[in-house]
Amino acid sequence: MGLTDLVEFWEREVKPRFREVDIESMVSLSDGSEVKYVNLDNAATTIPFRSVIEKIINSLSEYGSVHRGSGQHSKVTTARYEHVRETIRRFVGASSDDYIIFTSNTTTAVHLAASLWAQRSGFILVSDAEHSSNLTPWVQHEHIKNNGRVVREYNTNPDGTIDIEQIRQCFERANNDDEKIKTFTTNSLRIKLLAVTGASNLTGYKPQIYELAKLAHSYGAKIFVDACQLLQHEQIDMLPDDDPCHIDFIAFSGHKMYAPFGAGVLVGPKDFFDGRDLPAPFFGIDFLNLVYGSVYQLGGGNIPYIDSGGNVLRPKIERAHEPGTPNFAGAIAIEEAIILLEEIGMNRIKEYEHQLVALALDGMMKISNVKIYLPKNKICYPKDETGDYIIGSVIPFDIEGLPHKLVAEILAQEYGIGVRAGSFCTYELIRKLKGITKEQDQEITKEVLSGVTANIPGLVRASFSMINNLEDVNRFVSAISEISGKDIGYYRQRYELDERTGEWRVK
Ligand SMILES: Cc1ncc(COP(=O)(O)O)c(C=O)c1O
């Protein structure tokens, strides 16, 4: 896309699909003036498409209880809710043997999967560059169910990228360990699941998920992809079940794909969720219904019967994993967002966003005291789209001599540009990128325990989506250029630091 194409794409394809108040809102600056807001915090959450809001409002006139009523409204609402599963199935290329399970967000989707995976023998392998939502649930559930067993963590390269050969060695080592203990225990030391991000929320780095899937399968393991920073930017296809590169599980959040109404999704094989891969029933009793294949959270709506002996029976359907009254509005919001993403075209969205980020990067790289934390040899779009690459939606950076939280505050207060500063729930990756030593980490830990969070390492993250346009990029680059031309002494006269939190406020 040339510059004119970028302008045209935004005017024709993007602008009409959002409400003006959402994409052209004005914000007040510290000097009292008003400017058009530039939202560069799209990786945190996204604004809704206009028709997502309209669809929710329109469907509320026939709203009724999902799955629990006999009235017309209940039936219409239930049918609409169930229909969303099929739209999602098609969008992500899931098979008819997969369940599409609604959750509240990616975090609860990972918890759900982790609670069931913890019933299986073997280890979970995660990378150290994951968002904590794709790390701590695995650790927590393995720890609880497997008597303190921890997950195996794979160390990414210093820039947070993945070396597939290293992962292969992790599988190999686990198999060797398993061989050694085989005679003493039935508990496997093999890796049962590789959990990996589809796109890093900090660097935008996209691991080669299909190659990783092939590798995991060759060792009899499955792959789980945290797709919540991926599928709003480019197509993800889970591929047919018999394809060696098939993605077994994905999780994502509606609020990161223009449907911010509290729903997330977990997709994975029915057999897994129903516990069919677990040991066979004993003595003809269908333990699947009672013990194994138990669900993440039991409650109303996902149990057909509790017998007089207190035995909880569960249906072998996806609803068994959706406790309580489901989030109908969140589900139909996701469906409408998918319809719009497809209408615009995922490839065009990807191309548009990549061009914008490439322009922003070009501008940023010309500013001498700006440091960009992207894996340098992976910045290859649009030259080479094979392999892993990073240009997508995120630019992590800082400015020499200026604390990251100050830079974010200046951008908001003086330029009306919203970014995020912090560690983005990727603590190990941030430590790597910032070169934090073990000793420094220990100091930081002591401080945090005493309530001081000011020295937790962090960066500034500008995250783009299709709602951004050329004007946003130009305003952002020129703001960074101006800010980087001034020193901390200049800004200390205007902003004051909270020594405990590291936050800066206009004086
Ligand atoms: C890569 C990644 N995974 C998981 C999450 C958690 O998503 P949610 O807050 O919707 O549960 C986020 C949120 O920022 C993320 O960026």
PDBQT file of the ligand as one rigid body, heavy atoms in Angstrom, charges set to zero:
ROOT
HETATM    1  C1  LIG A 601      -0.593 -12.033  25.164  1.00  0.00    +0.000 C 
HETATM    2  C2  LIG A 601      -1.690 -11.870  26.168  1.00  0.00    +0.000 A 
HETATM    3  N1  LIG A 601      -2.209 -12.964  26.738  1.00  0.00    +0.000 NA
HETATM    4  C3  LIG A 601      -3.205 -12.890  27.636  1.00  0.00    +0.000 A 
HETATM    5  C4  LIG A 601      -3.730 -11.675  28.014  1.00  0.00    +0.000 A 
HETATM    6  C5  LIG A 601      -4.855 -11.633  28.992  1.00  0.00    +0.000 C 
HETATM    7  O1  LIG A 601      -6.011 -11.218  28.339  1.00  0.00    +0.000 OA
HETATM    8  P1  LIG A 601      -7.313 -10.880  29.192  1.00  0.00    +0.000 P 
HETATM    9  O2  LIG A 601      -6.946  -9.726  30.072  1.00  0.00    +0.000 OA
HETATM   10  O3  LIG A 601      -8.328 -10.516  28.180  1.00  0.00    +0.000 OA
HETATM   11  O4  LIG A 601      -7.646 -12.090  29.957  1.00  0.00    +0.000 OA
HETATM   12  C6  LIG A 601      -3.233 -10.506  27.458  1.00  0.00    +0.000 A 
HETATM   13  C7  LIG A 601      -3.755  -9.193  27.873  1.00  0.00    +0.000 C 
HETATM   14  O5  LIG A 601      -3.195  -8.161  27.638  1.00  0.00    +0.000 OA
HETATM   15  C8  LIG A 601      -2.182 -10.602  26.502  1.00  0.00    +0.000 A 
HETATM   16  O6  LIG A 601      -1.670  -9.518  25.929  1.00  0.00    +0.000 OA
ENDROOT
TORSDOF 0
